[in-house]
Every structure is written in C-alpha cells, then in structure tokens.
Amino acid sequence: MMKLNDVAKLLINKDNILILIHRFPDGDALGCSYALCSALQSMGKKCKIGCADDVPQKFGYVKKVIVEQDFEPEYFVAVDVAASHLLGKLEQVYGDMVDLRIDHHGKSTPFAKENYVEPKSASCAEIIYLLIKEMGVNITPEMADCLFTGVSTDTGCFKFSNVTSRTHKIAAELMELGCNSAEICKVMFDTKSKSRIAIEKAVLDNLRFEFNGLCAIVTISLDMLAKTNAQEDDIDGISSLPRQIEGVEAGITLREIKSGEYKISFRTSDRFNAAAIAEKFGGGGHSAAAGCSISGNESDVVDTLLKEVEKSLRNRDMI
C-alpha cells in the first residue's frame, strides 16, 4: 500500500504532468489540483490541469496560481476522482492512461496504475496540503487560498460529519500561511447571485416528500436552468437543500444533464449510507454524500431511486 512519501517521490521524479479532475468541478477538485499544479511548477516542472468542464466563475481566482503551459503530457495524475467515468468526455482520451490517483473517496474504483486513497480525509485538499509539504515546497498565500477553498467547501464550511481535528489544524495552518479565509467563506457560503435565488425557488417549488417526510426529492431540469439563466456555479451546493429540512433522513437531487440522463446527488443522515446506494447505480462517494448517473425519463428514475431508499428505510426499521 502506498504511503504519502511514496507519492511525493513519484512526483518529484516526474515531469510533463497532466492533472485530471472530475467533470462539473467543485471547490475541492479545483483547489487541490491547482495548488498541486502550482507546487510542481515551482519545482521547475511542466504541469497543467485537464477538466471536461470550465472553471465556474466564483472559483476563477484559483487559475491565477499557475502559469499556463503548452506541452505534451507524459505522466497523468487524477485528483479527487472516484471513478474514471467522472472524467466526463476526457475519459475516452485519458481513462486508461492515468498513472497515479490521489483521492479521499472510500467508495471508489481504483482505475489508475497506482492509487493513494485516504477515506478518512475530509477533503482531497487536506491530502494535497500534506503532499506539498512532503515534497518540500513552500506553500504560498495563493496556494493556501486554493487549499482552503477545497477544505472549506468539501466540509460545508466545517459543518459536515467528515470534519476531524486534523481538518481544523490544516485550516489554521493555511490561515497562518496567508490564505484569505474570510473572503473565501463569504463568496462560497454567504453570497448568492440573482440566478441562484431564482433556481433555488424553482427547485423548492418542485420539492416533494416521501415516506412520511423521511425523504425529500427535487429536480433541476434543463428548462429550469434556461428560464433562470443559472450557470454551473449557481447550482453548486443546491443538492444540500433537501437534507436541510427538519425530519429528512435522505435528500435526493436529480439534475438533468441532457434529455434522458440525470446526475443524482444523495445527502443523508448518519443512519444511511449514501455511497452504498450510489454504488448500486455505478456511482460512489461518502457515507453522507454521494452521487451517480442514471438514464431514463424522470418518473422512472425517481421510482427507481425511491425503491432503494425504501429498502434502506425498511432495513433500519424506520418505516
């Protein structure tokens, strides 16, 4: 089994590196990948980021930490990617070429030649922080901004059950290194665009409860996105809304990707295992937050998901 210093030695001895992250990139994927890329560039290496989708506007500052470089990649690293299909359209190009995967998802598929996974880490950014230190690179304030973004967003601003004492220690160390924690938290958790408010209203208008309120389910359709002019960063975090309702044990969000295809997000209480449900549909994630993709019409997809939730509820004598 790989140790962190093994990962550090690997990267120290490689060059022309492409770092791959999952489609619809979130704060953790972006924060840890750009910080790692910056660290490798500071060592004189050629390194760049590969993602199937653009960086959402509110995360635009992470791009400033690296220098854009044009080269032919020779070594491929995936960070915060639980399964190769999460690379999106880049899976066809790089899916079987990944040399090293660095991840924190316990329910994952080891698709790389070598895998370093820390399931107890609250975010991949925590791992990358320790890795950069292991490589002997000084973390700049800009790198610290990226890493704090990853740590804070993947923990819901330090509210989720995945938070450990190490999470807080690393966050404190990043603050000491000069990260703009207050501004990052304001942008990530306390600022909403008008489009975000509009899409939240549309989502809550179609909220429905099942199993006497133990399950709440919402849909984000393509039509809703078009009518509200909501962009990728406007819907970031919306999957947490159903679970925030009092009495809800399982929150499910369907996001229509294209006609007949839905991205599913599960947010559950400690009495559920979201990842176990997502795995049944080829997905994965964490015990309280997981996801997958399902094809079909909305009604059939909802029925399929509710059958699995019902099984879990019955297994726990909750219904």
N, C-alpha and C positions, 0 to 999 in steps of 0.2 A: 504493500500500500504506500502511495506517495506521501511524502511529508512536504511541508511548505518550503523547506530549504532545497528540496529536490526540484520543485517548480522554479525557484529562484535561479538555481544553477542552470536549468534548461534554458531559461530566457536570457541569462547572461551570455550564453554561448550561441545564441541565435541572432539572425539579422533578417531584414526584409520581411517584417512580420505584419500580417493582417489580423486584426482583432475583429471577430464577428459577434454581433449581438442580435437578440431576437427582434422580430418584426413588432410594429407598434411599440417602439422603445419607451420604457418608463424611466423614472429618475435613477433607479439603481443600475439598470443596464447602461445608461448613458454616463452616469457619474463614475462608475468603476472602470468602464472601458476607456474613457477619455483621460482619466487620471493615470491609468496604466500606460496608455499610449504616450502621454507626456513624459512619464518616468523613463520609458525606453528611449524616447527621442533625446532626453537629456544625457543618456549614456552614449550618444553618438550613433544610435541605431536608426534605420529607416523603419517607420511604423505608421500604419493608418487604420481607420475604422471602416468596417463594412456592415451596412444595415439595409434591409429591404425597404425601409420607410424613412422619410425625412425626420430630422430632429424637431419635435414640437417647439413652437415659438418660445414658450416660457422657459425652456431649457437651453435656449440659444447661447447663453453665456459659457456653457461647457466647451463649445467648439473653439473658444479663444485660447484654450490652454495648450493646443497643439499647433504645429506647423503643417500645413497641407503638403504632402509629399507624393510624387509620382514615381512608382517603381513596380517591378513585377514581384509579387509576393512569393516567398519560398517556405515560410513557416506560418501555420494557421492556428489561431487560438480563439476559442469560443468562451465568452464570459457571460454568466447569468443566463445560460441557455440549457433548459432541462431536457430537451429532445430536439433532434435535427430538424423536424418539420416546423419548429418555431422560428427557424431562419427565414421562413416565407419563401419568396421566389429565389433567394440565394441558396436554398437547399440543393436545387438542381445543379448549381455550379460547384458548391463547396461542401455539400453534405457528407461526402465520403473522403474528404481531404483534411479534416480537422485533426491536427497533431495533438493538441492539448485543450482540455476543457476545464475551466475553473468555475465552480458553481456551488450553490448552497441549498439547492432543492433536494430534499430527501427522496421524494418520489420522482425519479428521473431516469433517463435512458442513456447509459454510457456509450455514446456514439463515437467519441474521439479515440485516438490511439492510446492516449494516456489521460486519466481523469483524476482531478483533485476536487473532492466534494466535502464540504463541511455543513452537514444538515442542521447543526445547532447554531450556525451563524445567522443572525437576524437579517443580514443583507450580504450580497456579494461584495459590496463596498468595504465591509469590515475585513474580508479576506484580502482584498487588494491593498488596503492600507497596510496590513501586516506584511504582505508580499513585497511592497515597495520598500519598506524598511529593511526587510531581509536582503534585498538586492543592494542595500547601501546607498540608496538615493535619498537626497534631502527633499522633503515634501514642501513645495512652495504654497503660498496662500491660494493660488489659483487651483492647484491640485486639491488642496484642502476643501475648497468650495465644491469641487466635483464629488469628492468622497462624502462630505457632509450631506450633499443632496441625496446620494444613494442611501446612506444610513437613515436619514430622517424620513424619506418618502416610503421606504420599504417597511418602516415600523409605524406608519401612521402618526408621525411626529412623536415617536416613543410611547405610543399608547397600546400597541399590539402585544399579545402574549409572547411573541418571539423575542422580545427585548430582554437582554441579560445585563448583568453588571458590566461585562466587557463592552457591550454596546455603548453604555453611558461613558465608560472610560475612554473609548476611542473618540466619541463625540467631543468630550472635553479636551482631548489632545489635539483634535482638529481645530477647535476654537483657539487653543494656545498657539497653533501654527498659523493663525491669521484668517481662518475662514469667516465669511460674513454670515454667521448663523442666523441672526435676527432677520436680515433681508431675505435669506433663502426661505425661512419658515413663513414669513409674511407672503411671499409670492406663491409658495406651494400650498399653504393651508388657509390663508386669510384673504386672498384676492380672487374674485370671480369676474369674468367678463360678462357682458350682457347676453352673449350667446350661451354661456354656461348656465345662467339663470333660466334662460328660455328652454334649454334642453332638459334641465332638472324638472321644470314644470311639466314638460311633455312626458317625461319619464314617470313622474309621480301620478299624472293623470291616468296612466295605464297600469298602475300598481294593482296587483291582486294578491289576495291571501288564500292559502290553502291549509288544510289540516288544523282548523280552529286557530289560525293565526300563527302557527309554528313555522310556517314557510311563507316567504314573500317573494314574488317574482315580477320582474319588469323587463320590458323590451325597448331597445334603442334601434329603431328602424332607419333605413336609408331615407325614407320620406321625412321622418322627424329631423334628421340631420340636415337635409336640404332646406326644410322650412325654417329652421332656427339658425341656419348658416354656421352651425357648430363645427369647429375644427378638432383635430386629434387631441390637443391639449385641453379643449373644453370638456371632453368626456372623461378625462383622466380622473380616476377616483370615484366615478359615479357608481361603480359596482359595489361600493361600500354602503350605499344608501339603504337598500332593503334590510340589511343586517342591523342597521342602527335603530330600527323600530323596536320598541319595547315588546318583549314576548317572542320575537322572531328568533328561531334557532338556526334557520338556514335561509340565506338570501341568495337568489339566483338572478343574474342579469344576462339577457340574450342580446348580443349586438349583431345586427345584420351586416355581414361583410359584403355579400353580393346576393343576388336572388337565389334562395335555396341554400344558403350557407350562413351559419351562425357561430360566433365566438361566444363561448359560455364562461361566465365567471361565477365561482362559488365563494361565498363568505359565510362561515359557520361558527357556531359556538364551540366550546371545548368538548361538548358531548357528541359532536360529529367529527368525521374525518373527511374534509373536503377533497383532499388528494385521492383518497380511496374511491370516491365517486367519480372524480375526473378521470382516473385511470381506466375506468370501465369504457370510456369513450376515446381512449388513446391520448389522454392528457396527463396532467400531473400538477405538482406544486407543493404547498404546505398543508398541514392539518387544518388550518383555519382559513386558508386562502388558496384556491387552485383554479385551474381552467382547462378547457378543451375546445374542440371544434366539432360541430355536428351539422350534417347536411339534411335537408328536408324542408317541408313547409312548417311555419311557425307552430301551428296547432299540434302537429305530430311531434315536433321537437320538445315542446312543453310537456306533452303527455309522457314521453319517454323519460324526461328528467324527473317528473313528479313520481313516477313509478319507483325510481331509485331512492328518492327522498323518503317515500313511504316505507320502503324496505328498511331503511336506516332507522326511521322512527319506531317501527314495529319491533325491530331487534333490540331497541333500548326501552321498550315498553312505554313509549311516550304517547302512543295512540292505541 
